[in-house]
């Protein structure tokens, strides 16, 4: 009996000893993990790498660009001046027509009949006038001899004058009828490109009906309409660039990005500012041999407005807009980031001219600006200019017949 109790006690003590051993092992492992975490927490974090560009003084050409539309130098609206049925179209739509070239014909029969009637009426009035002139020639000698009364003389003079006036009216009616008959043959008043016909054969055209038949536009030279703001106009006027007193280089960039190989010349400015947009339209004339450019095309006009001496240039991507304020990240000599407020002036290509806030030699962050903060220590590296790829070379500005799409002005 005693030996059985001793066995139970020995087994109980053995189980307790094994559990204590397990707890010690677990505590040892936990302590090791805690020590490892502490060692990991002591790992040093290196400052982030950023790419910077050094600000330098340089002389640059300042260019300005505006979105523009083309328009014909002269746009003649071809209209029917008399009412009648259209019987013939004598021109090819979209082709070049010369001044005086026949374009449409209206049924002339009604107008020919009116002309014949007017001529017959004129002949009748002339005959009446001849009779009154002969009667007056007989009465006047008799009146001098007091062979007829003064009333008879006055009646003869009045009848002759009345008949003469009737002849003049009849002649005017004949001329009007001839004009109306001539209006049935509609010719182009200018040389230019003819548009689509707005009336078909058989349509009743003329006043009160289809009046405008087509449009002819002179496109060589062609007008380019440039809407500019009042402030821009005043600045350009101050530099004598929109008064014809100087001749800046004016380029035309077409919608496909190609550069039109003819330079433009300032023609005139509109007399008023559009109150709805606050812009003033300036007209630039471009040579257009071959009629390549047509009215209604969209393009950009680029003008060299001057040369800035000693300008400070910063890439646009380095300037951040924060609540209407322009900011740049500058790396100081101790590699700390200083967020500066700058004054942006004019645009030159993909760069901004900075008029205030920077000085030559400042290092501006251009890559990695999104991960820097005020006072942060960074590792600045010189910015490496991207090499142009074949695709970018193909998409560049080409000087072709009829222009690279520059960035929009700020």
C-alpha positions as CSV (number, residue, x, y, z in Angstrom):
1,X,0.0,0.0,0.0
2,X,2.8,2.4,0.9
3,X,4.8,1.6,-2.3
4,X,1.7,2.4,-4.4
5,X,1.4,5.9,-2.9
6,X,5.0,6.5,-3.4
7,X,4.7,5.6,-7.1
8,X,1.7,8.1,-7.5
9,X,3.7,10.8,-5.8
10,X,6.7,10.2,-8.0
11,X,4.6,10.4,-11.1
12,X,2.9,13.6,-10.0
13,X,6.3,15.2,-9.2
14,X,7.6,14.1,-12.6
15,X,4.7,15.8,-14.5
16,X,5.2,19.0,-12.5
17,X,8.9,19.0,-13.4
18,X,8.2,18.5,-17.1
19,X,5.7,21.4,-17.1
20,X,8.1,23.7,-15.4
21,X,10.8,22.8,-17.9
22,X,8.4,23.6,-20.8
23,X,7.5,27.0,-19.3
24,X,11.2,27.8,-19.0
25,X,11.8,26.9,-22.6
26,X,8.9,29.2,-23.7
27,X,10.2,32.1,-21.6
28,X,13.7,31.6,-23.1
29,X,12.3,31.7,-26.6
30,X,10.3,34.8,-25.9
31,X,13.3,36.5,-24.4
32,X,15.3,35.7,-27.4
33,X,12.6,37.2,-29.7
34,X,12.5,40.4,-27.7
35,X,16.2,40.7,-27.9
36,X,16.1,40.2,-31.7
37,X,13.3,42.9,-32.0
38,X,15.4,45.3,-30.1
39,X,18.4,44.7,-32.3
40,X,16.2,45.2,-35.4
41,X,14.8,48.5,-34.1
42,X,18.3,49.8,-34.0
43,X,18.6,49.5,-37.9
44,X,19.7,52.9,-39.3
45,X,17.2,54.5,-42.0
46,X,19.1,56.2,-44.8
47,X,17.9,59.6,-46.2
48,X,15.8,59.3,-49.4
49,X,17.5,59.9,-52.8
50,X,16.3,62.9,-54.8
51,X,17.5,64.3,-58.1
52,X,18.2,68.0,-58.2
53,X,19.1,70.6,-60.8
54,X,21.2,73.6,-60.2
55,X,19.7,77.0,-61.0
56,X,21.8,79.0,-63.4
57,X,21.5,82.4,-65.2
58,X,21.0,82.3,-68.9
59,X,19.8,84.4,-71.8
60,X,16.6,82.9,-73.3
61,X,14.1,83.8,-76.0
62,X,10.7,84.3,-74.6
63,X,8.0,82.8,-76.9
64,X,4.3,83.1,-76.5
65,X,1.6,80.8,-78.0
66,X,-2.1,81.2,-78.6
67,X,-4.7,78.9,-80.0
68,X,-6.0,80.4,-83.3
69,X,-8.4,79.7,-86.1
70,X,-8.0,80.2,-89.8
71,X,-10.4,82.3,-92.0
72,X,-10.6,83.4,-95.6
73,X,-9.0,86.7,-96.5
74,X,-12.3,87.5,-98.3
75,X,-15.4,85.4,-97.8
76,X,-18.1,86.1,-100.5
77,X,-21.6,84.8,-99.9
78,X,-23.1,83.9,-103.3
79,X,-26.8,84.8,-103.1
80,X,-29.8,84.9,-105.6
81,X,-31.0,88.4,-106.1
82,X,-34.1,87.5,-108.0
83,X,-36.7,84.8,-107.3
84,X,-36.9,81.8,-109.6
85,X,-36.3,78.1,-110.1
86,X,-32.7,77.0,-110.2
87,X,-32.0,75.1,-113.5
88,X,-28.2,74.7,-113.6
89,X,-25.1,74.5,-111.4
90,X,-22.0,75.5,-113.5
91,X,-19.2,75.0,-111.0
92,X,-17.6,72.0,-109.2
93,X,-17.9,72.2,-105.5
94,X,-14.7,72.6,-103.6
95,X,-12.8,73.7,-106.6
96,X,-11.0,77.0,-107.4
97,X,-13.2,79.5,-109.3
98,X,-12.1,82.7,-111.0
99,X,-13.7,86.1,-110.7
100,X,-16.7,86.3,-113.1
101,X,-17.0,82.6,-113.6
102,X,-20.6,81.4,-114.0
103,X,-21.8,79.4,-111.0
104,X,-25.6,79.1,-111.1
105,X,-28.4,79.7,-113.5
106,X,-32.1,80.6,-112.7
107,X,-34.9,80.0,-115.2
108,X,-34.8,83.2,-117.3
109,X,-38.1,83.0,-119.2
110,X,-40.1,85.1,-116.8
111,X,-37.5,87.8,-116.8
112,X,-37.1,87.7,-120.5
113,X,-40.8,88.3,-120.9
114,X,-40.7,91.2,-118.5
115,X,-37.8,92.7,-120.5
116,X,-39.8,92.4,-123.7
117,X,-42.8,94.1,-122.1
118,X,-40.7,96.9,-120.8
119,X,-39.2,97.5,-124.3
120,X,-42.6,97.6,-125.8
121,X,-43.8,100.1,-123.3
122,X,-40.7,102.2,-124.0
123,X,-41.5,102.2,-127.7
124,X,-45.0,103.3,-127.0
125,X,-43.8,106.1,-124.7
126,X,-41.3,107.3,-127.3
127,X,-44.1,107.4,-129.9
128,X,-46.2,109.5,-127.6
129,X,-43.3,111.8,-127.0
130,X,-42.7,112.3,-130.7
131,X,-46.3,113.4,-131.1
132,X,-46.1,115.9,-128.3
133,X,-42.8,117.3,-129.6
134,X,-44.3,117.8,-133.1
135,X,-47.4,119.4,-131.6
136,X,-45.2,121.8,-129.6
137,X,-43.2,122.7,-132.6
138,X,-46.4,123.8,-134.4
139,X,-47.9,125.7,-131.4
140,X,-44.9,127.8,-130.5
141,X,-44.7,129.9,-133.8
142,X,-48.5,130.4,-133.6
143,X,-48.2,131.6,-130.1
144,X,-45.6,134.2,-131.0
145,X,-48.1,135.6,-133.6
146,X,-50.9,135.5,-131.0
147,X,-52.7,133.0,-133.3
148,X,-53.3,130.6,-130.3
149,X,-54.1,131.3,-126.7
150,X,-51.4,131.1,-124.0
151,X,-53.3,128.2,-122.5
152,X,-52.9,126.2,-125.7
153,X,-49.1,126.9,-125.7
154,X,-48.8,126.0,-122.0
155,X,-50.7,122.7,-122.6
156,X,-48.5,121.8,-125.5
157,X,-45.3,122.4,-123.4
158,X,-46.7,120.4,-120.5
159,X,-47.7,117.5,-122.7
160,X,-44.2,117.3,-124.3
161,X,-42.5,117.4,-120.9
162,X,-44.9,114.7,-119.5
163,X,-44.3,112.5,-122.5
164,X,-40.5,113.0,-122.1
165,X,-40.7,112.0,-118.4
166,X,-42.7,108.9,-119.3
167,X,-40.0,107.9,-121.8
168,X,-37.3,108.2,-119.1
169,X,-39.4,106.0,-116.7
170,X,-39.9,103.5,-119.4
171,X,-36.1,103.4,-120.1
172,X,-35.5,102.8,-116.4
173,X,-38.0,99.9,-116.4
174,X,-36.1,98.4,-119.4
175,X,-32.8,98.7,-117.5
176,X,-34.3,97.1,-114.4
177,X,-35.7,94.2,-116.5
178,X,-32.3,93.8,-118.1
179,X,-30.6,93.7,-114.6
180,X,-33.1,91.1,-113.4
181,X,-32.5,89.0,-116.5
182,X,-28.8,89.2,-115.8
183,X,-29.3,88.2,-112.2
184,X,-30.5,84.8,-113.5
185,X,-26.8,84.0,-114.3
186,X,-25.0,84.1,-111.0
187,X,-21.2,84.6,-111.3
188,X,-18.4,84.6,-108.6
189,X,-17.4,88.2,-107.6
190,X,-13.9,87.0,-106.5
191,X,-11.4,84.3,-107.2
192,X,-11.2,81.6,-104.6
193,X,-12.3,78.2,-103.3
194,X,-16.0,77.5,-103.8
195,X,-17.9,75.6,-101.1
196,X,-20.8,73.2,-101.2
197,X,-24.0,74.2,-102.9
198,X,-26.8,75.0,-100.5
199,X,-29.5,74.7,-103.1
200,X,-30.3,71.9,-105.5
201,X,-31.5,72.0,-109.1
202,X,-35.3,72.7,-109.1
203,X,-35.3,74.7,-105.8
204,X,-37.1,78.0,-105.7
205,X,-34.4,80.5,-104.8
206,X,-34.2,84.2,-104.2
207,X,-35.4,86.7,-101.7
208,X,-37.8,85.1,-99.2
209,X,-36.6,81.6,-100.3
210,X,-33.1,80.0,-100.3
211,X,-31.0,83.1,-100.7
212,X,-27.4,81.9,-100.0
213,X,-26.4,79.4,-102.7
214,X,-22.7,78.9,-101.6
215,X,-19.6,80.8,-100.4
216,X,-16.3,81.6,-102.2
217,X,-13.3,82.3,-100.1
218,X,-10.0,83.9,-101.0
219,X,-7.4,81.9,-99.1
220,X,-4.0,83.2,-100.3
221,X,-3.1,84.9,-98.2
222,X,-5.1,83.4,-95.4
223,X,-6.2,85.1,-92.2
224,X,-5.4,83.6,-88.8
225,X,-7.5,85.0,-86.0
226,X,-5.7,85.0,-82.6
227,X,-7.8,85.9,-79.5
228,X,-5.6,87.5,-76.8
229,X,-6.4,88.9,-73.4
230,X,-6.5,92.6,-72.6
231,X,-3.4,92.2,-70.4
232,X,-1.4,90.4,-73.1
233,X,-2.5,93.0,-75.7
234,X,-1.2,95.8,-73.5
235,X,2.1,94.1,-72.9
236,X,2.6,93.4,-76.6
237,X,1.6,96.9,-77.5
238,X,4.2,98.2,-75.0
239,X,6.8,96.2,-76.9
240,X,5.4,97.5,-80.2
241,X,4.7,93.9,-81.4
242,X,1.0,94.5,-82.4
243,X,1.2,97.9,-84.1
244,X,3.2,97.0,-87.2
245,X,6.2,99.1,-86.0
246,X,8.3,95.9,-85.5
247,X,8.3,92.6,-87.3
248,X,8.6,89.7,-84.8
249,X,8.9,86.2,-86.1
250,X,5.4,84.6,-86.2
251,X,5.2,80.8,-86.6
252,X,2.1,78.7,-87.3
253,X,1.8,75.3,-85.7
254,X,-0.8,73.1,-87.3
255,X,-3.2,70.7,-85.6
256,X,-1.0,67.7,-86.5
257,X,2.0,69.3,-84.8
258,X,3.8,70.2,-87.9
259,X,5.4,73.7,-88.3
260,X,4.1,75.6,-91.3
261,X,7.1,76.7,-93.3
262,X,5.9,80.2,-94.1
263,X,6.1,83.0,-91.5
264,X,3.2,85.2,-90.8
265,X,2.9,89.0,-90.7
266,X,0.7,91.1,-88.3
267,X,-2.2,92.7,-90.2
268,X,-4.5,94.5,-87.8
269,X,-6.4,94.1,-84.5
270,X,-10.2,94.2,-84.0
271,X,-11.7,97.5,-83.0
272,X,-13.2,96.2,-79.7
273,X,-12.7,93.7,-76.9
274,X,-15.3,90.9,-76.7
275,X,-17.1,91.6,-73.4
276,X,-18.1,87.9,-73.0
277,X,-14.5,86.6,-73.2
278,X,-12.4,89.6,-72.4
279,X,-10.3,89.0,-75.5
280,X,-9.3,91.0,-78.5
281,X,-8.8,89.4,-81.9
282,X,-5.6,90.0,-83.7
283,X,-5.3,89.1,-87.4
284,X,-2.1,87.5,-88.8
285,X,-1.7,86.9,-92.5
286,X,0.1,83.8,-93.8
287,X,1.0,83.0,-97.4
288,X,-0.9,80.0,-98.7
289,X,0.3,78.9,-102.1
290,X,-1.6,75.8,-103.3
291,X,-4.5,76.7,-101.0
292,X,-3.3,74.1,-98.4
293,X,-4.8,75.9,-95.5
294,X,-8.6,76.3,-95.4
295,X,-11.0,78.4,-93.3
296,X,-12.1,76.9,-90.0
297,X,-8.8,75.1,-89.2
298,X,-7.5,75.1,-85.6
299,X,-3.8,76.0,-85.1
300,X,-1.4,77.7,-82.7
301,X,0.5,80.9,-83.3
302,X,3.9,81.3,-81.7
303,X,5.6,84.6,-81.4
304,X,9.1,85.5,-80.1
305,X,8.2,88.4,-77.7
306,X,11.7,89.2,-76.6
307,X,15.0,88.0,-75.0
308,X,15.3,87.7,-71.2
309,X,18.8,88.4,-70.0
310,X,20.1,86.4,-67.1
311,X,16.8,84.5,-66.5
312,X,16.5,81.8,-63.9
313,X,14.9,78.7,-65.4
314,X,13.2,75.9,-63.5
315,X,11.4,72.9,-65.1
316,X,7.7,73.0,-64.7
317,X,7.6,69.6,-63.0
318,X,9.7,71.1,-60.1
319,X,7.1,73.8,-59.3
320,X,4.1,72.7,-57.2
321,X,0.9,74.7,-57.0
322,X,-0.4,74.7,-53.5
323,X,-3.6,76.7,-53.0
324,X,-2.7,79.2,-55.6
325,X,0.9,79.6,-54.5
326,X,3.9,78.3,-56.4
327,X,6.4,76.3,-54.3
328,X,9.8,74.6,-55.0
329,X,11.9,72.3,-52.8
330,X,15.4,73.5,-52.5
331,X,18.2,71.4,-51.0
332,X,20.4,73.5,-48.8
333,X,24.2,72.9,-48.3
334,X,23.5,70.7,-45.2
335,X,21.2,68.5,-47.4
336,X,18.1,69.7,-45.6
337,X,15.0,70.5,-47.7
338,X,13.7,74.1,-47.7
339,X,10.3,74.6,-49.3
340,X,10.3,78.1,-50.9
341,X,7.6,80.3,-52.2
342,X,8.6,81.5,-55.7
343,X,7.2,84.0,-58.3
344,X,6.6,82.4,-61.6
345,X,6.9,84.6,-64.7
346,X,6.9,83.6,-68.3
347,X,7.0,80.1,-69.9
348,X,10.0,79.0,-72.0
349,X,9.3,75.6,-73.5
350,X,8.9,73.2,-70.6
351,X,10.5,75.6,-68.1
352,X,9.3,78.5,-66.0
353,X,11.2,81.8,-65.6
354,X,11.4,82.4,-61.8
355,X,11.5,86.1,-61.0
356,X,11.6,85.8,-57.2
357,X,12.4,83.2,-54.6
358,X,15.6,81.6,-56.1
359,X,19.1,82.6,-56.8
360,X,21.9,81.1,-59.0
361,X,23.4,78.0,-57.5
362,X,20.3,76.8,-55.7
363,X,19.6,73.1,-56.0
364,X,16.0,72.5,-56.8
365,X,14.4,69.0,-56.5
366,X,13.1,67.8,-59.8
367,X,12.7,64.0,-59.1
368,X,11.3,62.8,-55.8
369,X,9.6,66.0,-54.9
370,X,6.5,64.1,-53.7
371,X,8.4,62.5,-50.8
372,X,10.2,65.5,-49.3
373,X,9.1,67.6,-46.4
374,X,10.3,70.9,-44.8
375,X,13.5,70.2,-42.9
376,X,13.9,66.6,-44.1
377,X,17.5,65.4,-44.8
378,X,17.9,64.0,-48.3
379,X,20.6,62.5,-50.5
380,X,20.8,64.9,-53.5
381,X,22.0,63.5,-56.8
382,X,22.4,65.4,-60.2
383,X,19.4,65.1,-62.4
384,X,20.0,62.9,-65.5
385,X,18.3,64.2,-68.6
386,X,16.2,61.5,-70.2
387,X,17.5,60.4,-73.6
388,X,14.9,60.9,-76.4
389,X,13.4,57.7,-77.6
390,X,12.7,56.8,-81.3
391,X,9.0,57.5,-80.6
392,X,9.6,60.9,-79.2
393,X,11.9,61.8,-82.1
394,X,9.3,60.8,-84.5
395,X,6.7,63.0,-82.7
396,X,8.8,66.1,-82.7
397,X,8.3,69.3,-84.7
398,X,8.9,68.8,-88.4
399,X,9.3,71.6,-90.7
400,X,6.9,70.4,-93.4
401,X,4.7,71.9,-96.0
402,X,2.0,73.1,-94.0
403,X,3.8,72.3,-86.8
404,X,5.4,70.2,-82.4
405,X,2.5,71.1,-80.1
406,X,4.0,73.4,-77.5
407,X,2.7,73.4,-74.0
408,X,-0.3,75.7,-73.3
409,X,0.5,79.0,-71.8
410,X,0.0,79.3,-68.1
